[in-house]
Amino acid sequence: MNTSAILTVASCRLEAARQVSVLPDGHRCRNLHGHGFLISVFARLPNGWASFDGAEVSELTAALEACVGGLNYSLLNDTIEHPTDENIARWVRRNLDVPGIDRVAVQSTEHQGVDLDATGHAHVWRRYKFQAAHRLPNVPADHKCGRLHGHGFEVIVHANQDIGDRDLSIDYDHLDELWAPYHFELNYRCLNEIEGLSNPTSEVISAWLWHRLKEKLPELSWVTVFETGSCGANFDGHQYRIWKEFTLDSAVRLKHAPATASQHAVHGHTFTLRLHLSAPLDEVMGWTVDFGDVKRLFDPIFKSLDHHPIHLLEDGPQDGDTATIAAWVRHRAVSDLPPLARVDLYESEGCGSVATTDLTTPALPV
């Protein structure tokens, strides 16, 4: 199975208080406050790092929990001088004794966080919502998206804090200020009636926002648009990427687990499976790949895994760990979906594997 990289992903939650005194006087985050943080790490672990093949996720999770355990239910300022989300991510990267770390992510709320990439650049992000109607005017007559319908759209604005020249790194409130006029323009509207959005696919909306925000936010990294909770598009000024998410309820067993390991027994997960595709924009249709086509073409593979014992499938993955399954999915699906660049598979919140040929794919909250 030819995938250029397997990333192991581990996450854990952290309850802690902080004061961020580097913020301007009067800023609410200068006050003592607390968060339920979600800390995630993505690592290209070398072969043989774990105690057995398939234990990478559980052992990386244990290493991460041990690393941040001293921060749990603490005042972060006692350990980190200025405990911004970015500095927490940098602290984790310095102190987590794990090879091959590609990315560290810190979410301080469901709607905001920082991704520290492999180059050490910190991408701050903030999530926004708007309610709107749209229709796609160029689809075939029987396509459901040709009918006027609506969505609770979500947008994530990502900004690279390390390419600007600000005295103070980008604050979430600054992103709020920049987003406010677009919320006013998009919320409770029919998108087709807005100039530049006559064909408002997720890709077109993400590019429409990119070009407007980039003028005011030179540090802009990506714009992400969720059309629904399970699909959406990214635009980074050059490349369009989409994703489609699925849920698998499947049984597994790790064949290499020793008898003393819990994964040796047959068990199961509600897996989150996310397919990422990258392709040029179809100028007529306004999309890279139709979400409906992704679902239809992937359906045979989905049905072969969902509500099945994955480790026993005759032509299925050769083991029940997320890395093996994700690599198998990508190998099987790419012939029908050539733009497929990456497969994420999570067995629990933020814990799983990524099989990818594109390590530059925009970050999404796990």
C-alpha positions in Angstrom: 0.0 0.0 0.0 1.8 3.1 -1.3 1.2 5.9 1.2 4.0 8.3 1.7 3.3 8.9 5.4 1.4 7.5 8.3 0.8 9.9 11.2 -0.2 8.6 14.6 -2.6 11.0 16.4 -3.1 11.2 20.1 -5.2 13.6 22.2 -6.0 14.2 25.8 -8.0 16.7 27.8 -6.6 19.2 30.3 -8.4 21.3 32.9 -6.4 24.3 33.9 -6.5 28.0 34.8 -4.5 30.8 33.4 -3.9 34.6 33.1 -2.5 36.0 29.9 -0.9 39.2 31.0 0.7 40.1 27.6 -2.8 41.0 26.3 -3.8 44.7 26.4 -5.3 46.2 29.6 -9.0 45.5 29.8 -8.8 42.3 27.8 -11.0 39.7 29.5 -8.2 37.0 29.2 -5.9 39.0 31.5 -8.3 37.9 34.3 -7.8 34.6 35.9 -10.0 32.1 34.0 -10.0 28.4 33.0 -10.5 26.1 30.0 -11.0 22.5 29.2 -8.2 22.2 26.7 -7.9 19.5 24.1 -4.2 18.8 23.4 -3.4 16.7 20.2 -0.1 15.6 18.7 0.5 14.2 15.2 3.8 12.1 14.9 5.6 10.1 12.2 6.7 7.4 14.5 9.6 5.2 13.4 9.0 1.5 12.9 9.4 -0.5 16.1 8.8 2.6 18.3 5.8 1.0 20.0 6.0 -2.2 22.1 4.0 -4.1 19.3 2.6 -3.2 15.9 -0.7 -1.5 16.4 0.1 -0.1 19.9 1.2 3.3 18.5 -2.0 5.2 19.2 -2.4 3.9 22.8 1.3 4.4 23.6 1.5 7.9 22.1 -1.6 8.8 24.0 0.0 7.5 27.3 3.1 9.5 26.5 1.1 12.7 25.9 -0.9 12.2 29.1 2.3 11.8 31.1 3.8 14.9 29.5 0.9 17.2 30.3 -0.3 15.5 33.5 1.5 18.0 35.7 -0.5 20.8 34.1 -3.9 19.3 34.8 -5.9 21.2 37.4 -3.1 23.7 37.8 -2.4 27.4 37.2 -0.6 27.3 33.9 1.4 30.5 34.7 3.3 28.5 37.3 4.8 26.5 34.5 4.5 28.6 31.3 5.3 32.3 31.7 2.7 33.5 29.2 0.3 30.5 28.7 -1.3 31.5 25.4 -2.6 28.6 23.3 0.5 29.0 21.1 2.9 28.8 24.0 1.1 25.8 25.5 1.6 24.0 22.1 5.3 25.0 22.1 5.7 23.7 25.6 4.2 20.4 24.7 6.5 20.1 21.7 9.6 20.8 23.8 8.6 18.5 26.6 7.0 15.5 24.8 9.8 12.9 24.4 8.5 11.4 21.2 10.3 11.1 17.8 8.9 12.5 14.5 6.4 15.1 15.9 4.8 16.8 12.9 2.1 18.9 14.5 0.9 19.9 18.0 -2.6 21.3 18.3 -4.2 23.1 21.3 -7.9 23.8 21.4 -8.9 26.0 24.3 -12.6 25.9 23.4 -14.6 24.1 20.7 -14.4 27.2 18.6 -10.7 28.3 18.8 -7.2 26.9 19.0 -3.7 26.9 17.6 -2.0 24.4 15.3 1.8 24.4 15.5 3.1 22.9 12.3 6.3 21.0 11.4 8.2 24.2 10.7 7.3 25.7 14.0 4.7 28.1 12.6 1.6 28.7 14.8 -1.7 28.9 13.0 -4.4 30.4 15.2 -7.9 29.5 14.2 -11.4 30.6 15.1 -14.8 29.0 14.2 -17.8 31.0 13.1 -21.4 30.1 12.1 -24.0 31.6 9.8 -27.4 30.5 8.7 -28.2 30.8 5.0 -30.0 29.4 1.9 -28.5 28.6 -1.4 -28.9 26.6 -4.6 -26.4 25.3 -7.2 -27.6 26.6 -10.6 -25.4 24.5 -12.8 -26.1 21.0 -11.5 -28.3 18.5 -13.5 -32.0 18.9 -13.2 -32.4 15.9 -10.8 -29.6 16.9 -8.4 -31.0 17.8 -5.0 -28.6 20.8 -4.6 -30.3 22.4 -7.6 -33.3 23.1 -5.3 -33.3 26.1 -3.0 -32.3 24.7 0.4 -30.4 25.8 3.5 -27.5 25.0 5.8 -26.1 26.0 9.2 -22.7 26.9 7.7 -19.5 27.0 9.7 -16.4 28.8 8.8 -12.9 28.5 10.3 -10.4 31.3 9.7 -6.8 30.2 10.1 -3.9 32.7 10.4 -0.2 32.1 10.5 1.1 34.1 13.5 4.7 33.7 12.4 4.6 35.5 9.1 3.3 38.9 10.3 5.2 41.8 11.9 2.8 42.5 14.9 4.2 43.3 18.3 1.6 41.0 19.7 0.5 37.8 18.0 -2.9 37.6 16.5 -5.7 37.6 19.1 -9.0 35.8 18.7 -10.8 39.1 19.2 -8.9 40.5 16.2 -10.3 37.6 14.1 -13.8 38.3 15.5 -13.5 42.0 14.4 -12.5 40.9 10.9 -15.3 38.3 10.6 -18.1 40.6 11.9 -18.9 42.3 8.6 -19.0 39.0 6.7 -21.3 37.5 9.3 -23.6 40.5 8.7 -23.4 40.0 4.9 -24.0 36.2 4.9 -26.2 35.4 7.9 -29.9 34.9 7.2 -29.4 35.5 3.5 -29.8 33.7 0.2 -26.2 33.3 -0.9 -27.0 33.3 -4.6 -28.1 37.0 -4.3 -24.7 38.1 -3.0 -22.3 39.5 -5.6 -19.7 36.8 -6.4 -21.8 34.0 -5.0 -24.1 33.2 -7.8 -22.9 29.6 -7.7 -22.2 29.2 -3.9 -20.5 25.8 -3.5 -18.4 25.3 -0.4 -15.3 25.8 -2.6 -16.6 29.1 -4.1 -17.6 30.4 -0.6 -14.2 29.6 0.8 -12.4 31.4 -2.0 -14.8 34.3 -1.8 -14.0 34.7 1.9 -10.3 34.2 1.3 -9.9 37.0 -1.2 -11.8 39.5 1.1 -10.1 38.5 4.3 -6.6 38.3 2.9 -6.7 42.1 2.2 -7.2 42.8 5.9 -5.3 39.8 7.3 -2.0 39.2 5.5 -1.3 36.3 7.8 -4.3 34.3 6.6 -3.4 30.6 6.1 -6.6 28.9 5.0 -10.4 29.4 5.0 -12.4 26.4 5.8 -16.2 26.1 5.1 -18.3 23.4 6.6 -21.4 23.0 4.5 -22.7 20.3 6.9 -21.1 18.7 9.9 -19.6 16.0 7.7 -18.4 17.8 4.6 -16.7 21.0 3.5 -13.9 22.7 1.7 -10.6 24.5 2.3 -8.9 27.2 0.2 -5.4 28.5 0.8 -5.2 31.0 -2.0 -3.9 28.4 -4.4 -5.4 25.0 -3.9 -8.9 23.7 -3.2 -9.4 20.7 -0.9 -12.6 19.1 0.2 -13.4 16.4 2.8 -16.2 14.0 3.4 -16.7 12.4 6.8 -18.2 9.0 7.7 -18.9 7.0 10.9 -18.1 3.3 11.1 -19.4 1.0 13.8 -17.0 -1.9 13.5 -15.4 -4.6 15.5 -11.6 -5.1 15.6 -8.8 -7.1 17.1 -5.1 -6.3 17.0 -3.4 -9.4 15.8 0.1 -8.4 17.1 -1.2 -7.6 20.6 0.2 -9.9 23.3 -2.3 -11.8 25.4 -1.8 -9.4 28.3 -2.8 -6.4 26.3 -6.5 -5.2 26.2 -6.4 -4.8 22.4 -5.7 -8.6 22.1 -9.4 -9.3 22.7 -12.1 -8.6 20.1 -13.5 -5.1 20.8 -14.9 -2.3 18.7 -15.2 1.5 18.1 -17.4 4.1 16.6 -14.7 5.2 14.1 -14.7 8.7 12.5 -13.4 8.4 9.0 -12.5 11.5 7.0 -11.6 11.5 3.3 -9.6 14.5 1.9 -9.5 15.2 -1.8 -7.6 17.8 -3.7 -8.4 18.8 -7.3 -8.7 21.8 -9.6 -11.9 23.7 -9.5 -14.5 22.9 -12.2 -15.2 26.4 -13.4 -18.8 25.5 -14.5 -19.9 23.3 -11.5 -18.0 25.4 -8.9 -16.6 22.3 -7.1 -13.6 20.1 -7.2 -15.5 16.9 -6.7 -19.3 16.5 -6.0 -19.8 15.5 -2.3 -22.5 13.2 -3.6 -20.1 11.5 -6.0 -17.6 10.9 -3.2 -20.3 9.3 -1.1 -21.6 7.1 -4.0 -18.1 6.0 -5.1 -16.9 5.3 -1.6 -20.2 3.4 -0.6 -19.0 -0.1 -1.5 -15.9 0.3 0.7 -17.9 1.9 3.5 -20.4 -1.0 3.5 -17.6 -3.6 3.5 -16.3 -2.1 6.8 -19.4 -0.7 8.7 -21.0 -3.2 11.1 -18.4 -5.8 10.3 -15.4 -7.4 12.2 -12.7 -5.6 10.2 -9.9 -8.0 11.3 -11.8 -11.0 9.8 -12.6 -9.6 6.4 -11.1 -11.8 3.7 -10.1 -9.0 1.4 -9.9 -6.3 4.1 -7.2 -4.7 6.2 -4.7 -7.2 7.5 -5.0 -5.9 11.1 -7.4 -3.9 13.2 -5.3 -0.9 14.1 -6.2 2.5 12.7 -2.9 2.9 10.7 -3.5 -0.4 8.8 -7.2 0.4 8.2 -6.5 4.0 7.1 -3.8 2.9 4.6 -6.0 0.1 3.3 -8.9 2.5 2.8 -6.7 4.9 0.8 -5.2 2.1 -1.3 -8.7 0.8 -2.1 -10.4 4.1 -2.7 -7.9 6.0 -4.8 -8.7 4.1 -8.0 -12.3 5.3 -7.9 -11.4 8.7 -6.3 -8.0 9.7 -7.8 -8.0 13.1 -6.1 -7.9 11.3 -2.7 -4.8 12.6 -0.9 -5.5 11.7 2.7 -7.5 9.5 5.0 -8.0 10.2 8.7 -9.3 7.5 11.0 -10.1 8.1 14.6 -11.1 5.4 17.0 -11.9 7.8 19.8 -11.7 11.6 20.3 -8.6 12.8 18.5 -6.9 9.4 18.7 -6.1 7.5 15.5 -4.0 7.6 12.3 -3.7 9.6 9.1 -2.6 8.0 5.9 -1.5 10.8 3.5 0.5 11.8 0.5 0.1 15.5 1.4 1.5 16.7 4.7 0.5 20.3 3.8 -3.2 19.6 4.0 -4.9 22.3 6.1 -5.4 21.5 9.7 -8.9 20.7 10.9 -10.0 20.3 14.6 -9.7 16.6 15.4 
